[in-house]
Amino acid sequence: MTESTRPFPPGSYPVVVIGSGPGGIQVSYALRRNGIEHAVISEDPSPGGMFRRWPHFQRLLSWTKPHAPEPAGSRAYERYDWNSLLADEPQARALQPGLMDGTSYFPSRPEMEQNLGLFAERAGIAIRYGCRWTATRRIDDAEGGGFVVETTDGEYRARVLVVAVGVAEPYSPPGIGMELTHHYADVRPAESYAGHRVLMLGDGVNDVPVLAGADISVAMGSATDLAKTSADAVLLSNRLSSLVQAFGLARRTRRIIVENLVWASLYNGLVLPFAALGWITPIWAALGMSASSLLVVLNALRLTRS
Ligand SMILES: Cc1cc2nc3c(=O)[nH]c(=O)nc-3n(C[C@H](O)[C@H](O)[C@H](O)COP(=O)(O)OP(=O)(O)OC[C@H]3O[C@@H](n4cnc5c(N)ncnc54)[C@H](O)[C@@H]3O)c2cc1C
């Protein structure tokens, strides 16, 4: 697209909408339906840029059910399709189900991106792409004031400004230990996690598929019954520190098992041949075997010390 054919050059508009995600596109659609002149700008090169980066786990959490008891495109079908944008024209309604490959009720990132692109095309949404909003100033004038929107393409003036820029800053909720966790935004690309062992800790019904699929899964003490039955282990309390203690105990148990096996192998390997050759009397053999067993039990009892 050449500069002369790009829509919405800098200038004055009643409304300026920033963003070409679902928010910006849906607002633009509604403004046009209501006959309100406006400009839409976006730093992205095409609709749905958010879904080229997120979610990391490749699929949305909101479903679209291609096979539903209501016909696609009807008002009642919207309950089964949480990802299509809303429109009055039949050709722009319920677009998401037709773009899914049928392997999941949850659209993949590319399927969601296609959904937004197709909606923009079918609904005739015009967007000035590659135009980055850099600053905003408030203006007060006799006509009721408004905004000056500074962009990489120049200045826009608008009475009303719609900012649909999504997650501008990754949000970290306050909480004890939050500073110790990796932020979702810092997670590496999904493929770099392939081939690793996964520990899943969870409590809710929505955690069940991951608990069932993880290499090791642990349910919290207050978890739902379904989560508990899907997990390999259940914490008896709700304290995360119990999990750290459990790992410590598991490591000590393993070390003591190895010690006992080494001792039993050495003892039996060294002493049994003497007994078999009759070089040790039965009384000393019985005493030696009992002492060895006692040693193994006492070594194992060390696990009961905190
Ligand atoms: C990790 C994650 C997972 C999610 N999963 C789901 C899900 O499964 N289901 C669901 O329904 N919702 C999900 N959401 C929420 C959903 O993505 C958002 O609610 C939705 O995308 C918001 O739409 P939006 O148009 O407001 O913003 P966005 O989709 O984020 O779009 C923002 C737009 O603003 C533009 N923009 C940003 N800054 C500038 C700038 N300075 N100048 C110009 N343009 C700019 C961007 O280029 C983009 O076009 C998820 C969100 C995140 C973060």
The ligand as an SDF file (V2000), in Angstrom:
LIG
                    3D

 53 58  0  0  0  0  0  0  0  0999 V2000
   -1.2430  -14.0480   27.5510 C   0  0  0  0  0  0  0  0  0  0  0  0
   -2.6390  -13.7200   27.1780 C   0  0  0  0  0  0  0  0  0  0  0  0
   -3.5530  -14.7300   26.8700 C   0  0  0  0  0  0  0  0  0  0  0  0
   -4.8630  -14.4330   26.5180 C   0  0  0  0  0  0  0  0  0  0  0  0
   -5.7270  -15.4260   26.2020 N   0  0  0  0  0  0  0  0  0  0  0  0
   -7.0130  -15.1300   25.8460 C   0  0  0  0  0  0  0  0  0  0  0  0
   -7.9510  -16.1360   25.4730 C   0  0  0  0  0  0  0  0  0  0  0  0
   -7.6230  -17.3010   25.4770 O   0  0  0  0  0  0  0  0  0  0  0  0
   -9.2030  -15.7610   25.1460 N   0  0  0  0  0  0  0  0  0  0  0  0
   -9.5900  -14.4500   25.1560 C   0  0  0  0  0  0  0  0  0  0  0  0
  -10.7490  -14.1620   24.8340 O   0  0  0  0  0  0  0  0  0  0  0  0
   -8.7350  -13.4880   25.4970 N   0  0  0  0  0  0  0  0  0  0  0  0
   -7.4710  -13.7990   25.8380 C   0  0  0  0  0  0  0  0  0  0  0  0
   -6.6040  -12.8220   26.2100 N   0  0  0  0  0  0  0  0  0  0  0  0
   -7.1140  -11.4730   26.2580 C   0  0  0  0  0  0  0  0  0  0  0  0
   -7.2020  -10.8840   24.8640 C   0  0  0  0  0  0  0  0  0  0  0  0
   -6.0130  -11.1140   24.1630 O   0  0  0  0  0  0  0  0  0  0  0  0
   -7.4040   -9.4350   25.0400 C   0  0  0  0  0  0  0  0  0  0  0  0
   -8.5350   -9.2060   25.8410 O   0  0  0  0  0  0  0  0  0  0  0  0
   -7.6290   -8.7900   23.6940 C   0  0  0  0  0  0  0  0  0  0  0  0
   -6.6010   -9.0690   22.7660 O   0  0  0  0  0  0  0  0  0  0  0  0
   -7.6920   -7.3030   23.9560 C   0  0  0  0  0  0  0  0  0  0  0  0
   -7.9610   -6.7070   22.7440 O   0  0  0  0  0  0  0  0  0  0  0  0
   -7.4510   -5.2620   22.4710 P   0  0  0  0  0  0  0  0  0  0  0  0
   -7.8560   -4.9430   21.0730 O   0  0  0  0  0  0  0  0  0  0  0  0
   -7.8910   -4.3400   23.5310 O   0  0  0  0  0  0  0  0  0  0  0  0
   -5.8600   -5.3120   22.5860 O   0  0  0  0  0  0  0  0  0  0  0  0
   -4.7620   -6.1750   21.7790 P   0  0  0  0  0  0  0  0  0  0  0  0
   -5.3730   -7.3610   21.1230 O   0  0  0  0  0  0  0  0  0  0  0  0
   -3.6320   -6.3880   22.6920 O   0  0  0  0  0  0  0  0  0  0  0  0
   -4.3130   -5.1830   20.6240 O   0  0  0  0  0  0  0  0  0  0  0  0
   -3.5830   -4.0180   20.9200 C   0  0  0  0  0  0  0  0  0  0  0  0
   -3.3900   -3.2720   19.6560 C   0  0  0  0  0  0  0  0  0  0  0  0
   -2.8380   -2.0140   19.9750 O   0  0  0  0  0  0  0  0  0  0  0  0
   -1.7360   -1.7870   19.1240 C   0  0  0  0  0  0  0  0  0  0  0  0
   -0.8110   -0.9040   19.8170 N   0  0  0  0  0  0  0  0  0  0  0  0
   -0.1970   -1.1120   21.0170 C   0  0  0  0  0  0  0  0  0  0  0  0
    0.5730   -0.0680   21.3340 N   0  0  0  0  0  0  0  0  0  0  0  0
    0.4640    0.8100   20.2900 C   0  0  0  0  0  0  0  0  0  0  0  0
    1.0330    2.0900   20.0290 C   0  0  0  0  0  0  0  0  0  0  0  0
    1.8650    2.6880   20.8650 N   0  0  0  0  0  0  0  0  0  0  0  0
    0.7110    2.6990   18.8530 N   0  0  0  0  0  0  0  0  0  0  0  0
   -0.1340    2.1160   17.9790 C   0  0  0  0  0  0  0  0  0  0  0  0
   -0.7120    0.9040   18.1810 N   0  0  0  0  0  0  0  0  0  0  0  0
   -0.4140    0.2680   19.3310 C   0  0  0  0  0  0  0  0  0  0  0  0
   -1.1370   -3.1400   18.8540 C   0  0  0  0  0  0  0  0  0  0  0  0
   -0.3510   -3.0880   17.6960 O   0  0  0  0  0  0  0  0  0  0  0  0
   -2.4180   -3.9440   18.6780 C   0  0  0  0  0  0  0  0  0  0  0  0
   -2.9030   -3.8070   17.3880 O   0  0  0  0  0  0  0  0  0  0  0  0
   -5.2830  -13.1000   26.5220 C   0  0  0  0  0  0  0  0  0  0  0  0
   -4.3860  -12.0730   26.8130 C   0  0  0  0  0  0  0  0  0  0  0  0
   -3.0640  -12.3820   27.1440 C   0  0  0  0  0  0  0  0  0  0  0  0
   -2.0940  -11.2740   27.4660 C   0  0  0  0  0  0  0  0  0  0  0  0
  1  2  1  0
  2  3  1  0
  2 52  2  0
  3  4  2  0
  4  5  1  0
  4 50  1  0
  5  6  2  0
  6  7  1  0
  6 13  1  0
  7  8  2  0
  7  9  1  0
  9 10  1  0
 10 11  2  0
 10 12  1  0
 12 13  2  0
 13 14  1  0
 14 15  1  0
 14 50  1  0
 15 16  1  0
 16 17  1  0
 16 18  1  0
 18 19  1  0
 18 20  1  0
 20 21  1  0
 20 22  1  0
 22 23  1  0
 23 24  1  0
 24 25  2  0
 24 26  1  0
 24 27  1  0
 27 28  1  0
 28 29  2  0
 28 30  1  0
 28 31  1  0
 31 32  1  0
 32 33  1  0
 33 34  1  0
 33 48  1  0
 34 35  1  0
 35 36  1  0
 35 46  1  0
 36 37  1  0
 36 45  1  0
 37 38  2  0
 38 39  1  0
 39 40  1  0
 39 45  2  0
 40 41  1  0
 40 42  2  0
 42 43  1  0
 43 44  2  0
 44 45  1  0
 46 47  1  0
 46 48  1  0
 48 49  1  0
 50 51  2  0
 51 52  1  0
 52 53  1  0
M  END
$$$$
